[in-house]
Structure formats: structure tokens, C-alpha cells
Amino acid sequence: MITLTRKLKKETDEQRSTSNLPEPVKRISVRDKLLIREVQEMETNLPPTCQTYFPDPDALYDFHLVVTPDEGYWHGGRFHFHIFVTEEYNMAPPQVRCLTKLWHPNISEDGDVCLSLLRASSVDGMGWAPTRRLKDVVWGLNSLFTDLLNFDDPLNIEAAEMYLRDREAFRIRVRDYVSLFSNVNRR
């Protein structure tokens, strides 16, 4: 059977090369069809503190987000996130990783991000749903530096405990991380 399949493929390839027929068109996935619209919508609705860039402009499913908070503890920092949209999108949330080391209750020092809308299912009903869009992810990540801070269900427990115990020590630790790993003036 394998030999027959190879022979048929070889014959098809030979026919195509002699008849100047174009290669068969690759089907566009549901994810890629959605992303064409959503990326355009996301980029026209970016918060002023965010910018996106696509290392490969043909791969809309794999991009970076840079958040530069203009207020709060992380003001003056520049935080890079890698966002990868799987084939299961929009039934599953994108995968997000923070590439910048920072001191944050909802982002681990290894780059894991705790944001309810990135959870496939959530007890509070705020998890991922097919009605969510990439712009929601961007706005959510941006809000982690302002109003979506969650000290009650932290990913970085030590950071949350420090904040609750000694806010000045927390502020100093955040500033140290910003100046060491993410200062806008360094880049």
C-alpha cells in the first residue's frame, strides 16, 4: 500500500511539473481566519501603554506584547510578553509568558502569568470563553500593572505577602527589579 501511495504521489507530481499546474492551495485554519480580523482589531484598540510586534508577519498566531506602565509600582518599566495562539483558538485561550523578570504577585519570576481570562475554566466565571478576543488578553495583561492586581490569589506568594506585610519593602523590591531587568532607559 505504501508503494502504491508513493507511486501515485510521484505520478501526480510529474503531471503537475509537466502541465505547469500550481501547487494545491493549503487550507486556512479557523484560527488563522479569526486572527486576521482580531489582530487588526487588537492593534487599532491598543492601550497607549502597549505595543505589539510580530517577528514573522505571516505568523499572526505568534507575537510579542510590550507593556510600559505609565503609573503605579512598575512605572518606568518595559515588560515583554510572548503570546502564542494555539490551533484550538478560540475554544482555548492563548498561551502567555512574561519574558521580563519582575516582582509581581500575579507573575512568577519564571514568567508564568496568573490572569483569570487565560484560564480554560474558572470558578469565578471570568475564565476563557469563545467570545473573548486577543484585545481582551492585551487589556488584561496591561491591567495587571494597575487595577487587576490580585493579592488574594497570587502566583508569587512571597511578593503578595511582602505587599501585605510591608508595602514600602514591596515598592523597593519592585523598583530594584525594574531598574535591573526592565528599565526603559536601559534599552
N, CA, C and O of each residue as an XYZ file, in Angstrom:
748
protein
N       0.817     -1.195      0.000
C       0.000      0.000      0.000
C       0.864      1.264      0.000
O       0.560      2.239     -0.687
N       1.935      1.228      0.774
C       2.815      2.387      0.835
C       3.436      2.635     -0.537
O       3.568      3.781     -0.968
N       3.817      1.556     -1.220
C       4.417      1.682     -2.541
C       3.430      2.302     -3.524
O       3.810      3.162     -4.318
N       2.179      1.880     -3.482
C       1.154      2.429     -4.367
C       0.945      3.911     -4.096
O       0.836      4.703     -5.032
N       0.888      4.297     -2.819
C       0.707      5.691     -2.449
C       1.870      6.536     -2.966
O       1.666      7.623     -3.506
N       3.079      6.033     -2.796
C       4.255      6.776     -3.272
C       4.227      6.911     -4.787
O       4.538      7.971     -5.331
N       3.849      5.821     -5.472
C       3.797      5.853     -6.933
C       2.768      6.869     -7.415
O       3.041      7.635     -8.339
N       1.580      6.881     -6.792
C       0.543      7.836     -7.173
C       0.998      9.266     -6.924
O       0.756     10.148     -7.748
N       1.652      9.499     -5.803
C       2.147     10.838     -5.492
C       3.199     11.260     -6.513
O       3.208     12.403     -6.969
N       4.090     10.324     -6.869
C       5.127     10.628     -7.851
C       4.508     10.968     -9.206
O       4.940     11.907     -9.875
N       3.499     10.201     -9.601
C       2.829     10.468    -10.878
C       2.133     11.827    -10.857
O       2.193     12.571    -11.836
N       1.477     12.152     -9.751
C       0.795     13.437     -9.612
C       1.805     14.579     -9.686
O       1.563     15.590    -10.346
N       2.927     14.413     -9.009
C       3.969     15.441     -9.033
C       4.532     15.626    -10.440
O       4.785     16.749    -10.875
N       4.725     14.518    -11.142
C       5.242     14.601    -12.509
C       4.241     15.303    -13.421
O       4.623     16.134    -14.246
N       2.947     14.966    -13.272
C       1.917     15.608    -14.089
C       1.880     17.110    -13.817
O       1.754     17.921    -14.735
N       1.992     17.454    -12.564
C       1.946     18.863    -12.185
C       3.143     19.618    -12.772
O       2.994     20.742    -13.250
N       4.321     19.004    -12.737
C       5.515     19.683    -13.247
C       5.482     19.817    -14.769
O       5.993     20.800    -15.306
N       4.896     18.854    -15.471
C       4.840     18.948    -16.929
C       3.690     19.808    -17.416
O       3.753     20.353    -18.518
N       2.640     19.941    -16.616
C       1.477     20.721    -17.069
C       1.462     22.139    -16.513
O       0.536     22.904    -16.785
N       2.480     22.493    -15.735
C       2.568     23.827    -15.132
C       1.366     24.174    -14.267
O       0.977     25.338    -14.180
N       0.778     23.172    -13.628
C      -0.328     23.425    -12.694
C       0.238     23.976    -11.393
O       1.318     23.569    -10.966
N      -0.477     24.893    -10.763
C       0.014     25.408     -9.480
C      -0.122     24.345     -8.394
O      -0.923     23.417     -8.501
N       0.666     24.505     -7.372
C       0.577     23.612     -6.216
C      -0.817     23.731     -5.600
O      -1.445     24.787     -5.679
N      -1.300     22.646     -4.987
C      -2.618     22.747     -4.356
C      -2.606     23.808     -3.257
O      -1.611     23.982     -2.554
N      -3.706     24.497     -3.124
C      -3.824     25.562     -2.141
C      -4.007     24.955     -0.756
O      -4.842     24.074     -0.553
N      -3.213     25.440      0.188
C      -3.313     24.976      1.560
C      -4.542     25.622      2.203
O      -4.788     26.815      2.028
N      -5.293     24.840      2.931
C      -6.495     25.363      3.585
C      -6.112     26.234      4.771
O      -5.171     25.932      5.505
N      -6.840     27.296      4.942
C      -6.593     28.198      6.071
C      -7.389     27.691      7.260
O      -8.577     27.391      7.140
N      -6.730     27.596      8.407
C      -7.388     27.097      9.616
C      -8.375     28.128     10.152
O      -8.306     29.309      9.812
N      -9.295     27.662     10.995
C     -10.266     28.543     11.635
C      -9.528     29.586     12.463
O      -9.882     30.765     12.455
N      -8.497     29.139     13.178
C      -7.705     30.067     13.995
C      -7.153     31.192     13.142
O      -7.273     32.361     13.507
N      -6.547     30.855     12.005
C      -5.925     31.876     11.170
C      -6.951     32.832     10.568
O      -6.676     34.021     10.409
N      -8.126     32.315     10.234
C      -9.189     33.189      9.732
C      -9.620     34.185     10.806
O      -9.820     35.366     10.521
N      -9.761     33.706     12.038
C     -10.137     34.587     13.148
C      -9.052     35.629     13.416
O      -9.343     36.797     13.675
N      -7.803     35.184     13.349
C      -6.698     36.075     13.698
C      -6.538     37.234     12.719
O      -6.120     38.321     13.119
N      -6.856     37.027     11.474
C      -6.755     38.116     10.503
C      -7.580     39.308     10.958
O      -7.115     40.446     10.918
N      -8.799     39.043     11.388
C      -9.698     40.106     11.869
C      -9.275     40.614     13.244
O      -9.219     41.818     13.491
N      -8.978     39.663     14.133
C      -8.702     40.038     15.525
C      -7.413     40.828     15.704
O      -7.358     41.742     16.527
N      -6.391     40.492     14.955
C      -5.125     41.229     15.083
C      -5.330     42.675     14.651
O      -4.819     43.596     15.287
N      -6.062     42.868     13.591
C      -6.346     44.230     13.132
C      -7.141     44.991     14.197
O      -6.839     46.146     14.496
N      -8.157     44.340     14.766
C      -8.958     44.965     15.821
C      -8.099     45.256     17.049
O      -8.203     46.329     17.642
N      -7.250     44.299     17.430
C      -6.389     44.464     18.598
C      -5.462     45.662     18.407
O      -5.311     46.483     19.312
N      -4.851     45.761     17.249
C      -3.879     46.834     17.022
C      -4.523     48.215     16.945
O      -3.882     49.210     17.284
N      -5.773     48.294     16.508
C      -6.442     49.596     16.472
C      -6.976     49.995     17.842
O      -7.332     51.155     18.048
N      -7.037     49.049     18.785
C      -7.565     49.329     20.123
C      -6.529     49.112     21.226
O      -6.897     48.842     22.369
N      -5.257     49.226     20.904
C      -4.209     49.034     21.912
C      -4.237     50.148     22.950
O      -4.425     51.316     22.607
N      -4.051     49.789     24.223
C      -3.884     50.850     25.224
C      -2.622     51.650     24.882
O      -1.703     51.113     24.264
N      -2.568     52.908     25.272
C      -1.392     53.723     24.946
C      -0.100     53.184     25.558
O       0.988     53.534     25.100
N      -0.200     52.347     26.575
C       0.985     51.795     27.234
C       1.432     50.465     26.633
O       2.325     49.815     27.175
N       0.825     50.054     25.524
C       1.144     48.756     24.918
C       1.539     48.892     23.456
O       1.094     49.800     22.753
N       2.378     47.978     23.022
C       2.691     47.862     21.611
C       2.946     46.390     21.306
O       3.444     45.645     22.150
N       2.600     45.985     20.093
C       2.809     44.608     19.671
C       3.828     44.579     18.552
O       4.012     45.562     17.834
N       4.487     43.443     18.413
C       5.329     43.235     17.244
C       5.320     41.751     16.892
O       5.246     40.875     17.753
N       5.397     41.519     15.611
C       5.311     40.182     15.048
C       6.652     39.826     14.411
O       6.993     40.363     13.358
N       7.419     38.927     15.036
C       8.707     38.539     14.452
C       8.549     38.004     13.018
O       9.394     38.254     12.158
N       7.468     37.274     12.778
C       7.158     36.789     11.434
C       5.780     37.332     11.071
O       4.782     36.863     11.619
N       5.692     38.302     10.169
C       4.397     38.912      9.845
C       3.380     37.930      9.260
O       2.185     38.224      9.228
N       3.843     36.774      8.801
C       2.928     35.766      8.273
C       2.411     34.821      9.357
O       1.538     33.995      9.095
N       2.942     34.940     10.562
C       2.527     34.079     11.668
C       1.796     34.928     12.706
O       2.364     35.275     13.741
N       0.555     35.256     12.432
C      -0.224     36.103     13.345
C      -0.481     35.417     14.683
O      -0.863     36.081     15.647
N      -0.284     34.130     14.760
C      -0.527     33.353     15.975
C       0.638     33.413     16.968
O       0.542     32.858     18.063
N       1.719     34.070     16.601
C       2.911     34.086     17.441
C       3.472     35.515     17.454
O       4.087     35.958     16.485
N       3.247     36.232     18.575
C       3.686     37.627     18.613
C       4.098     38.035     20.016
O       3.971     37.273     20.974
N       4.593     39.252     20.108
C       5.066     39.801     21.382
C       4.270     41.053     21.724
O       3.823     41.798     20.852
N       4.116     41.250     23.004
C       3.467     42.441     23.535
C       4.445     43.094     24.493
O       5.080     42.416     25.301
N       4.566     44.413     24.401
C       5.392     45.166     25.342
C       4.471     46.113     26.096
O       3.753     46.915     25.500
N       4.508     46.000     27.436
C       3.704     46.867     28.294
C       4.666     47.812     29.007
O       5.636     47.378     29.628
N       4.384     49.109     28.908
C       5.199     50.140     29.552
C       4.280     50.968     30.447
O       3.748     51.991     30.014
N       4.088     50.523     31.710
C       3.145     51.225     32.590
C       3.524     52.685     32.786
O       4.698     53.029     32.921
N       2.499     53.537     32.798
C       2.752     54.971     32.976
C       2.376     55.446     34.380
O       2.390     56.644     34.666
N       2.040     54.491     35.249
C       1.727     54.819     36.646
C       1.925     53.568     37.494
O       2.120     52.472     36.970
N       1.872     53.746     38.798
C       1.927     52.614     39.718
C       3.333     52.130     40.030
O       4.325     52.767     39.676
N       3.393     50.993     40.698
C       4.664     50.426     41.161
C       5.646     50.156     40.020
O       6.851     50.326     40.200
N       5.160     49.745     38.865
C       6.019     49.323     37.754
C       6.263     50.434     36.739
O       6.783     50.177     35.653
N       5.893     51.664     37.084
C       6.110     52.817     36.210
C       7.587     52.880     35.804
O       8.477     52.706     36.636
N       7.830     53.128     34.529
C       9.205     53.223     34.046
C       9.773     51.897     33.575
O      10.882     51.852     33.042
N       9.027     50.815     33.766
C       9.485     49.508     33.305
C       8.984     49.213     31.900
O       8.073     49.862     31.385
N       9.601     48.229     31.313
C       9.224     47.781     29.965
C       9.149     46.256     30.043
O      10.172     45.584     30.179
N       7.932     45.716     29.956
C       7.707     44.298     30.210
C       7.273     43.586     28.934
O       6.290     43.961     28.296
N       8.021     42.563     28.582
C       7.817     41.831     27.331
C       7.049     40.536     27.603
O       7.377     39.784     28.521
N       6.029     40.294     26.793
C       5.240     39.072     26.874
C       5.271     38.373     25.519
O       5.222     39.018     24.471
N       5.352     37.055     25.557
C       5.243     36.256     24.342
C       3.849     35.642     24.338
O       3.444     35.010     25.313
N       3.120     35.824     23.248
C       1.756     35.306     23.138
C       1.715     34.347     21.949
O       2.072     34.700     20.825
N       1.270     33.124     22.236
C       1.152     32.101     21.205
C      -0.289     31.612     21.186
O      -0.822     31.169     22.203
N      -0.906     31.699     20.024
C      -2.298     31.294     19.855
C      -2.302     29.894     19.243
O      -1.854     29.701     18.112
N      -2.809     28.924     19.996
C      -2.810     27.533     19.540
C      -3.888     27.297     18.484
O      -4.755     28.142     18.264
N      -3.821     26.148     17.844
C      -4.817     25.773     16.829
C      -6.214     25.671     17.431
O      -7.203     25.786     16.706
N      -6.314     25.458     18.738
C      -7.611     25.299     19.404
C      -8.328     26.632     19.641
O      -9.462     26.661     20.119
N      -7.663     27.716     19.305
C      -8.252     29.035     19.477
C      -9.509     29.126     18.611
O      -9.434     28.692     17.461
N     -10.545     29.598     19.011
C     -10.938     30.420     20.110
C     -11.650     29.643     21.215
O     -12.255     30.220     22.118
N     -11.559     28.317     21.114
C     -12.110     27.479     22.173
C     -11.147     27.397     23.364
O     -11.565     27.057     24.471
N      -9.896     27.695     23.153
C      -8.880     27.671     24.206
C      -8.158     29.017     24.203
O      -8.006     29.644     23.155
N      -7.714     29.455     25.377
C      -7.027     30.757     25.448
C      -5.624     30.694     24.851
O      -5.041     29.616     24.730
N      -5.091     31.842     24.481
C      -3.699     31.879     24.026
C      -2.771     31.532     25.193
O      -3.139     31.665     26.360
N      -1.578     31.093     24.856
C      -0.557     30.838     25.870
C       0.266     32.112     26.019
O       0.722     32.686     25.029
N       0.453     32.551     27.266
C       1.160     33.807     27.518
C       2.301     33.553     28.497
O       2.146     32.846     29.492
N       3.437     34.142     28.191
C       4.605     34.042     29.057
C       5.251     35.419     29.149
O       5.422     36.105     28.141
N       5.606     35.813     30.362
C       6.314     37.078     30.568
C       7.809     36.797     30.394
O       8.358     35.914     31.053
N       8.453     37.539     29.520
C       9.871     37.336     29.223
C      10.780     38.216     30.073
O      11.999     38.044     30.074
N      10.184     39.151     30.790
C      10.943     40.074     31.627
C      10.830     39.639     33.077
O       9.731     39.388     33.571
N      11.942     39.549     33.747
C      11.926     39.183     35.161
C      11.383     40.369     35.954
O      11.857     41.495     35.804
N      10.384     40.108     36.801
C       9.832     41.182     37.612
C       9.282     40.649     38.916
O       9.083     39.445     39.080
N       9.040     41.561     39.840
C       8.495     41.240     41.156
C       7.031     41.643     41.135
O       6.697     42.827     41.178
N       6.159     40.635     41.069
C       4.738     40.886     40.864
C       3.951     39.739     41.500
O       4.354     38.584     41.362
N       2.850     40.016     42.188
C       2.091     38.931     42.814
C       1.414     37.995     41.810
O       1.130     36.847     42.150
N       1.149     38.448     40.597
C       0.423     37.632     39.621
C       1.283     37.150     38.453
O       0.768     36.569     37.498
N       2.582     37.390     38.530
C       3.520     36.911     37.513
C       4.716     36.319     38.247
O       5.358     36.998     39.048
N       5.013     35.056     37.971
C       6.139     34.425     38.653
C       7.456     34.931     38.073
O       7.492     35.494     36.979
N       8.519     34.723     38.812
C       9.837     35.133     38.325
C      10.253     34.306     37.109
O      11.163     34.691     36.376
N       9.586     33.166     36.897
C       9.849     32.320     35.724
C       9.019     32.733     34.511
O       9.217     32.199     33.420
N       8.085     33.683     34.688
C       7.310     34.180     33.564
C       5.891     33.652     33.446
O       5.165     34.032     32.528
N       5.480     32.775     34.369
C       4.090     32.316     34.351
C       3.181     33.479     34.719
O       3.534     34.313     35.553
N       2.005     33.531     34.094
C       1.084     34.641     34.304
C      -0.224     34.109     34.876
O      -0.805     33.160     34.349
N      -0.679     34.732     35.959
C      -1.952     34.375     36.570
C      -2.957     35.483     36.245
O      -2.956     36.552     36.855
N      -3.805     35.191     35.270
C      -4.836     36.121     34.836
C      -6.056     35.276     34.537
O      -5.995     34.385     33.690
N      -7.166     35.537     35.215
C      -8.327     34.646     35.119
C      -8.787     34.408     33.690
O      -9.196     33.293     33.365
N      -8.736     35.405     32.832
C      -9.240     35.184     31.475
C      -8.339     34.260     30.656
O      -8.733     33.828     29.572
N      -7.142     33.949     31.148
C      -6.270     32.998     30.465
C      -6.481     31.569     30.940
O      -5.840     30.644     30.443
N      -7.372     31.390     31.894
C      -7.675     30.036     32.377
C      -8.745     29.412     31.493
O      -9.738     30.054     31.147
N      -8.528     28.159     31.137
C      -9.506     27.461     30.295
C     -10.867     27.392     30.979
O     -11.906     27.487     30.325
N     -10.853     27.227     32.287
C     -12.092     27.268     33.055
C     -11.784     27.946     34.376
O     -10.684     27.824     34.915
N     -12.762     28.655     34.882
C     -12.531     29.446     36.078
C     -13.747     29.362     36.994
O     -14.888     29.385     36.532
N     -13.493     29.267     38.279
C     -14.567     29.189     39.264
C     -15.404     30.465     39.263
O     -16.621     30.407     39.435
N     -14.763     31.610     39.071
C     -15.473     32.891     39.137
C     -16.201     33.252     37.839
O     -16.820     34.312     37.748
N     -16.127     32.376     36.843
C     -16.804     32.657     35.582
C     -16.077     33.672     34.727
O     -16.596     34.088     33.691
N     -14.891     34.079     35.134
C     -14.133     35.095     34.404
C     -13.072     34.457     33.508
O     -12.253     35.164     32.920
N     -13.080     33.130     33.399
C     -12.088     32.438     32.583
C     -12.336     32.621     31.101
O     -13.181     33.412     30.683
N     -11.582     31.874     30.319
C     -11.673     31.987     28.875
C     -13.031     31.534     28.377
O     -13.613     30.583     28.899
N     -13.525     32.217     27.373
C     -14.762     31.847     26.683
C     -14.555     32.162     25.208
O     -13.786     33.064     24.877
N     -15.222     31.438     24.316
C     -15.050     31.696     22.881
C     -15.421     33.122     22.449
O     -15.086     33.545     21.342
N     -16.104     33.848     23.314
C     -16.467     35.231     22.985
C     -15.330     36.212     23.273
O     -15.396     37.373     22.872
N     -14.298     35.752     23.961
C     -13.160     36.631     24.251
C     -12.289     36.786     23.010
O     -12.310     35.944     22.112
N     -11.536     37.859     22.973
C     -10.699     38.179     21.822
C      -9.275     38.524     22.273
O      -9.015     38.691     23.465
N      -8.376     38.627     21.320
C      -6.990     38.984     21.635
C      -6.897     40.337     22.325
O      -6.057     40.529     23.205
N      -7.752     41.277     21.933
C      -7.706     42.598     22.577
C      -8.008     42.476     24.071
O      -7.480     43.249     24.870
N      -8.858     41.505     24.462
C      -9.150     41.287     25.879
C      -7.899     40.811     26.617
O      -7.655     41.208     27.757
N      -7.115     39.962     25.965
C      -5.876     39.469     26.561
C      -4.905     40.628     26.759
O      -4.298     40.756     27.823
N      -4.757     41.468     25.745
C      -3.843     42.615     25.831
C      -4.282     43.559     26.943
O      -3.461     43.977     27.760
N      -5.559     43.897     26.983
C      -6.048     44.801     28.031
C      -5.894     44.171     29.417
O      -5.592     44.867     30.386
N      -6.101     42.849     29.512
C      -5.922     42.161     30.792
C      -4.486     42.203     31.265
O      -4.226     42.483     32.435
N      -3.543     41.928     30.366
C      -2.127     41.975     30.735
C      -1.720     43.393     31.126
O      -0.979     43.579     32.091
N      -2.187     44.373     30.400
C      -1.905     45.768     30.738
C      -2.454     46.109     32.131
O      -1.810     46.815     32.907
N      -3.637     45.603     32.427
C      -4.281     45.910     33.715
C      -3.607     45.230     34.900
O      -3.827     45.629     36.044
N      -2.791     44.212     34.647
C      -2.050     43.592     35.750
C      -1.091     44.582     36.408
O      -0.624     44.351     37.523
N      -0.805     45.665     35.730
C       0.107     46.671     36.280
C      -0.648     47.841     36.912
O      -0.035     48.790     37.400
N      -1.974     47.769     36.900
C      -2.769     48.848     37.505
C      -3.891     48.272     38.362
O      -3.688     48.013     39.549
N      -5.056     48.071     37.785
C      -6.232     47.740     38.592
C      -6.571     46.258     38.716
O      -7.492     45.925     39.462
N      -5.886     45.359     38.034
C      -6.190     43.935     38.159
C      -5.229     43.188     39.072
O      -5.207     41.957     39.075
N      -4.441     43.914     39.838
C      -3.553     43.261     40.802
C      -4.390     42.418     41.753
O      -5.416     42.878     42.255
N      -3.960     41.192     42.000
C      -4.709     40.325     42.893
C      -3.763     39.774     43.952
O      -2.940     38.900     43.680
N      -3.896     40.299     45.157
C      -3.056     39.847     46.255
C      -3.716     38.711     47.024
O      -3.082     38.103     47.887
N      -4.983     38.412     46.726
C      -5.706     37.357     47.430
C      -5.461     35.974     46.829
O      -5.532     34.979     47.550
N      -5.178     35.886     45.540
C      -4.925     34.619     44.863
C      -3.658     34.760     44.030
O      -3.711     34.721     42.801
N      -2.498     34.927     44.710
C      -1.272     35.248     43.994
C      -0.592     34.020     43.390
O      -0.783     32.894     43.849
N       0.188     34.263     42.370
C       1.063     33.245     41.801
C       2.412     33.316     42.517
O       3.022     32.290     42.821
N       2.864     34.532     42.779
C       4.096     34.756     43.531
C       3.678     35.092     44.969
O       3.452     36.252     45.311
N       3.584     34.070     45.780
C       3.090     34.227     47.157
C       3.997     35.139     47.981
O       3.519     35.940     48.783
N       5.287     35.013     47.780
C       6.230     35.845     48.528
C       6.008     37.331     48.241
O       6.060     38.150     49.158
N       5.762     37.682     46.987
C       5.512     39.084     46.626
C       4.220     39.578     47.272
O       4.176     40.695     47.787
N       3.177     38.763     47.250
C       1.897     39.159     47.847
C       2.024     39.329     49.353
O       1.497     40.285     49.922
N       2.719     38.408     49.994
C       2.902     38.507     51.451
C       3.724     39.738     51.818
O       3.437     40.406     52.811
N       4.748     40.039     51.016
C       5.564     41.229     51.269
C       4.706     42.483     51.155
O       4.824     43.393     51.976
N       3.844     42.537     50.144
C       2.963     43.693     49.959
C       2.053     43.871     51.180
O       1.892     44.981     51.687
N       1.464     42.774     51.640
C       0.543     42.858     52.783
C       1.270     43.188     54.083
O       0.711     43.854     54.955
N       2.505     42.729     54.217
C       3.279     42.918     55.441
C       3.982     44.278     55.478
O       4.000     44.943     56.513
N       4.565     44.689     54.336
C       5.382     45.905     54.322
C       5.377     46.503     52.912
O       6.184     46.125     52.063
N       4.471     47.426     52.680
C       4.310     47.998     51.341
C       5.543     48.761     50.865
O       5.840     48.786     49.670
N       6.250     49.373     51.787
C       7.457     50.102     51.393
C       8.543     49.125     50.920
O       9.222     49.394     49.929
N       8.711     48.010     51.609
C       9.683     46.993     51.182
C       9.275     46.422     49.818
O      10.129     46.152     48.973
N       7.976     46.241     49.612
C       7.471     45.761     48.323
C       7.816     46.763     47.225
O       8.319     46.381     46.168
N       7.549     48.032     47.471
C       7.840     49.079     46.492
C       9.324     49.105     46.146
O       9.683     49.243     44.977
N      10.183     48.975     47.143
C      11.630     48.987     46.919
C      12.053     47.781     46.080
O      12.868     47.916     45.167
N      11.500     46.598     46.388
C      11.842     45.389     45.626
C      11.401     45.536     44.166
O      12.142     45.180     43.250
N      10.193     46.061     43.958
C       9.698     46.283     42.588
C      10.629     47.233     41.848
O      11.010     46.962     40.709
N      11.003     48.354     42.488
C      11.880     49.336     41.852
C      13.245     48.717     41.514
O      13.820     49.007     40.465
N      13.758     47.858     42.414
C      15.032     47.181     42.145
C      14.928     46.311     40.893
O      15.812     46.340     40.037
N      13.853     45.544     40.791
C      13.649     44.684     39.615
C      13.488     45.519     38.347
O      14.043     45.182     37.301
N      12.727     46.609     38.445
C      12.533     47.470     37.276
C      13.876     48.025     36.811
O      14.176     48.001     35.617
N      14.680     48.520     37.740
C      15.952     49.112     37.331
C      16.934     48.059     36.820
O      17.747     48.360     35.947
N      16.879     46.839     37.340
C      17.789     45.795     36.898
C      17.389     45.115     35.599
O      18.237     44.824     34.756
N      16.085     44.860     35.439
C      15.651     43.990     34.338
C      14.767     44.625     33.278
O      14.622     44.072     32.187
N      14.170     45.781     33.577
C      13.158     46.267     32.626
C      13.131     47.774     32.443
O      12.157     48.297     31.900
N      14.124     48.469     32.860
C      14.104     49.921     32.786
C      14.078     50.386     31.330
O      14.900     49.959     30.519
N      13.143     51.248     31.014
C      13.001     51.787     29.658
C      14.265     52.509     29.220
O      14.639     52.439     28.049
N      14.921     53.191     30.127
C      16.092     53.978     29.779
C      17.308     53.100     29.433
O      18.276     53.582     28.845
N      17.252     51.823     29.797
C      18.368     50.932     29.506
C      18.329     50.423     28.082
O      19.339     49.911     27.598
N      17.186     50.542     27.376
C      17.080     49.950     26.039
C      16.949     50.979     24.990
O      16.849     50.648     23.809
